[in-house]
Amino acid sequence: MSLKNTWLFPIAYCDAAEPWQLGFQDAATPMMQGIIDLHHDIFFFLIIILIFVLWMLVRALWHFHYKRNPIPERVVHGTTIEIIWTIFPSIILMFIAIPSFALLYSMDEVVDPTITIKAIGHQRYWTYEYSDYNSSDEQSLTFDSYMIPEDDLELGQLRLLEVDNRVVVPAKTHLRMIITSADVLHSWAVPSLGVKCDAVPGRLNQTSIFIKREGVYYGQCSELCGTNHAFMPIVVEAVSLDDYVSWVSNKLD
C-alpha cells in the first residue's frame, strides 16, 4: 500500500491483495485503468438487463397467476416483440464490443520502450535480465528473485508475496517486458499494472508497461505450474529516475 499526500487528505492506494477483497486493486497504469473502466461500463449494462429480466418475471408471475387468469392464452407468434428482442441485444453488444476491442488491441501495442526487461520463469523463482546494461565483464544485469520464507519476514511484509530481489523500474517511463520460461508454463501477472502474460518455454512474449506513480506492486505466477506454484511471487517497485539510476549503478558495481 502506497500513500499520496493531497491538500486535504492522504490517499492510500491498494497495490496488493487484501483479505476478503472483492474489487480491483488500484490502477497504476493506463491499461489497468482502462480495464477497470470497461468493467464498470459492462456492469452498468448488466444491472439494466438484470432489472429488466426480474421485472418481466415478476410481472408474468403476477398477471398470469392461475387465479387472475384461469383461462390461459395461446401466443404463437409476435413480430413486434421478436424484432425488439433482436435489435436491443445487438445494440447492447455493440456498445460493449467497441470499447473492449479498442482496449484489447491497445494491450497488444508495444510503445517504443526506454527500458527492456526480460523475465524468465523457473520452478519456483523468477530470473530478471536488464539487457540494456552490462557490467564490467560484459554480462547483462541479471538476478534471481525468490520468495522470502514466512519465518524470515520482517514486520509489515506480506506473506507469500515478498521477494528477496524486487524488479526496480522508473515511474512514468515506457517499459517493455519480454517473458519466457526455462521449464514449464508460467504466467507473469501483476494486477495493479494490468499485466498478465504467459511464460512459454521456447517462446518470447512481450508487453508494454507505463507506471504512472511510484509504489510497490505485488503479483504472482498465474499459471498452474506444478508443486509450489503458489510460491512464485512478483514484486515490482517503481521509483524516481534518480533512484533508479542509483540502483542500477549499485547493481553493476
C-alpha positions in Angstrom: 0.0 0.0 0.0 1.4 3.4 -1.0 0.4 6.8 0.2 -0.1 10.0 -1.8 -0.4 13.3 0.1 -3.1 15.7 -1.1 -4.0 19.2 0.1 -6.8 17.8 2.3 -6.5 14.0 2.9 -3.8 11.4 2.1 -4.7 8.8 -0.4 -3.8 5.2 0.4 -3.5 3.1 -2.7 -4.4 -0.6 -2.7 -1.5 -2.2 -4.6 -1.6 -5.7 -3.0 -4.3 -8.3 -2.3 -6.2 -7.8 0.9 -8.3 -10.3 3.0 -11.9 -10.6 1.7 -11.2 -8.2 -1.2 -14.0 -8.2 -3.8 -13.0 -5.3 -6.1 -9.9 -4.5 -8.2 -6.6 -3.2 -6.9 -6.0 0.4 -7.6 -4.8 1.1 -11.2 -1.1 2.1 -11.6 -1.1 2.1 -15.4 -3.4 3.5 -18.1 -4.0 -0.1 -19.2 -5.3 -1.2 -15.8 -7.4 2.0 -15.6 -8.9 1.0 -19.0 -9.7 -2.5 -17.7 -11.5 -1.1 -14.6 -13.5 1.4 -16.7 -14.5 -1.3 -19.1 -15.6 -3.5 -16.2 -17.7 -0.6 -14.8 -19.3 0.0 -18.2 -20.2 -3.6 -18.7 -21.5 -3.8 -15.2 -23.9 -0.9 -15.9 -25.5 -2.8 -18.8 -25.6 -5.9 -16.6 -27.6 -4.1 -13.9 -30.0 -2.8 -16.5 -30.6 -6.2 -18.0 -30.9 -7.8 -14.6 -33.6 -5.3 -13.5 -35.5 -5.7 -16.8 -35.5 -9.5 -16.6 -36.6 -9.5 -13.0 -39.3 -7.0 -13.8 -40.6 -9.3 -16.6 -40.5 -12.4 -14.4 -42.4 -10.7 -11.6 -44.9 -9.1 -14.0 -45.5 -12.5 -15.7 -46.0 -14.3 -12.3 -48.4 -11.6 -11.1 -50.6 -11.1 -14.1 -50.7 -14.7 -15.3 -51.3 -16.3 -12.0 -53.9 -19.1 -12.3 -56.3 -17.2 -10.0 -56.2 -14.0 -12.0 -56.0 -15.6 -15.4 -57.8 -19.0 -15.2 -58.1 -19.4 -19.0 -54.5 -19.2 -20.4 -54.0 -17.6 -23.8 -52.0 -19.3 -26.5 -49.4 -16.9 -28.1 -47.8 -18.4 -31.1 -46.2 -15.5 -32.9 -45.3 -11.9 -32.2 -43.4 -9.9 -34.9 -43.0 -6.8 -32.8 -41.6 -8.5 -29.7 -39.2 -10.6 -31.8 -37.9 -7.5 -33.6 -37.4 -5.8 -30.2 -35.5 -8.7 -28.5 -33.3 -9.0 -31.6 -32.4 -5.3 -32.1 -31.9 -4.3 -28.5 -29.4 -7.0 -27.6 -27.5 -6.2 -30.8 -27.2 -2.6 -29.8 -26.0 -3.5 -26.2 -23.4 -5.9 -27.6 -22.2 -3.1 -30.0 -21.7 -0.7 -27.1 -19.8 -3.4 -25.2 -17.7 -4.6 -28.2 -16.4 -1.3 -29.4 -14.5 -0.3 -26.2 -13.5 -3.9 -25.4 -11.8 -4.3 -28.9 -10.1 -0.9 -28.5 -8.7 -1.9 -25.2 -7.7 -5.4 -26.4 -5.7 -4.0 -29.3 -4.1 -1.3 -27.2 -2.9 -4.0 -24.8 -1.0 -5.7 -27.7 0.6 -2.5 -28.8 4.2 -2.1 -27.8 5.2 1.6 -27.5 8.9 2.4 -28.2 10.4 1.4 -24.9 13.0 3.2 -22.9 14.0 0.1 -20.9 13.6 -3.6 -21.8 13.5 -6.3 -19.0 13.4 -10.0 -19.6 11.6 -12.2 -17.1 12.3 -15.9 -17.1 10.1 -18.3 -15.2 11.6 -21.3 -13.3 10.3 -23.8 -10.8 9.9 -21.9 -8.3 11.5 -18.5 -8.9 11.9 -15.7 -11.5 15.1 -14.5 -13.2 15.2 -10.9 -14.4 17.6 -9.6 -17.1 18.1 -5.9 -17.8 19.7 -6.3 -21.2 20.2 -2.5 -21.6 23.0 -2.6 -19.0 26.3 -4.5 -19.0 28.7 -5.0 -16.1 32.5 -4.7 -16.4 32.7 -8.3 -17.6 30.2 -7.6 -20.4 27.4 -9.5 -18.6 23.9 -8.2 -18.6 22.4 -7.1 -15.2 20.8 -10.3 -14.1 19.5 -11.6 -10.8 17.1 -14.2 -9.4 14.0 -13.4 -7.3 12.9 -15.9 -4.7 10.0 -15.7 -2.3 11.0 -14.8 1.3 10.0 -17.7 3.6 7.4 -16.9 6.3 9.9 -17.4 9.1 12.2 -14.7 7.6 9.6 -12.0 7.1 10.0 -8.6 8.8 7.3 -6.6 10.4 4.9 -5.2 7.7 6.0 -7.6 4.9 3.3 -9.6 3.2 3.2 -13.4 3.5 3.7 -15.3 0.2 4.2 -12.0 -1.7 7.6 -10.7 -0.6 10.8 -11.5 -2.6 14.5 -11.1 -1.9 15.1 -9.1 -5.1 12.5 -6.8 -6.5 12.1 -5.6 -10.0 13.0 -2.0 -9.8 11.8 0.3 -12.6 11.5 4.1 -13.1 8.0 5.5 -12.9 6.5 7.4 -15.8 8.7 5.6 -18.3 7.8 3.2 -21.1 8.9 -0.3 -20.3 8.9 -3.5 -22.4 8.7 -6.8 -20.6 9.9 -9.9 -22.5 8.6 -13.0 -20.8 9.6 -16.6 -21.3 10.1 -19.8 -19.3 13.0 -22.2 -18.8 11.0 -25.3 -17.9 7.1 -25.3 -17.8 4.3 -22.9 -18.4 4.2 -19.9 -16.1 2.4 -16.5 -16.2 3.8 -13.2 -15.1 0.9 -11.2 -13.6 0.7 -8.0 -11.6 -2.9 -6.9 -11.1 -2.2 -3.2 -10.3 -0.3 -2.9 -13.6 -3.0 -4.7 -15.6 -0.4 -7.2 -16.8 -0.8 -11.0 -17.3 1.5 -12.5 -19.8 2.2 -16.2 -20.3 5.7 -17.5 -20.0 6.1 -20.3 -22.5 9.2 -22.4 -23.0 10.9 -21.7 -26.2 8.8 -18.6 -26.9 9.2 -14.9 -26.2 6.1 -12.9 -25.3 6.2 -9.2 -24.8 4.0 -6.5 -23.2 4.3 -2.7 -22.6 4.0 -1.1 -19.2 3.8 2.6 -18.2 3.6 3.1 -14.5 2.0 6.4 -13.6 3.2 6.6 -9.9 5.8 5.4 -7.6 5.0 2.4 -5.4 5.4 -1.3 -4.8 3.2 -3.6 -6.8 2.6 -7.3 -6.0 1.7 -10.2 -8.3 2.1 -13.9 -8.6 2.6 -16.6 -11.1 -0.9 -17.1 -12.6 -0.5 -20.3 -14.5 -0.6 -23.6 -12.6 3.0 -24.9 -12.9 3.1 -27.8 -10.5 4.0 -28.2 -6.9 4.7 -25.0 -5.0 3.1 -22.9 -7.8 1.8 -20.5 -5.1 5.4 -19.7 -4.0 6.4 -17.6 -7.1 5.5 -14.0 -6.1 6.4 -11.0 -8.2 7.3 -7.6 -6.8 7.7 -4.5 -9.0 9.0 -1.4 -7.3 8.5 1.9 -9.2 10.9 4.6 -8.1 12.0 8.0 -9.3 14.5 8.2 -12.2 17.3 9.3 -9.9 16.7 6.4 -7.5 16.6 4.0 -10.4 19.9 5.3 -11.8 21.5 4.8 -8.3 20.0 1.3 -8.1 21.4 0.3 -11.4 24.8 1.7 -10.6 24.9 -0.2 -7.3 23.9 -3.5 -9.1 26.6 -3.1 -11.7 29.4 -2.3 -9.2 
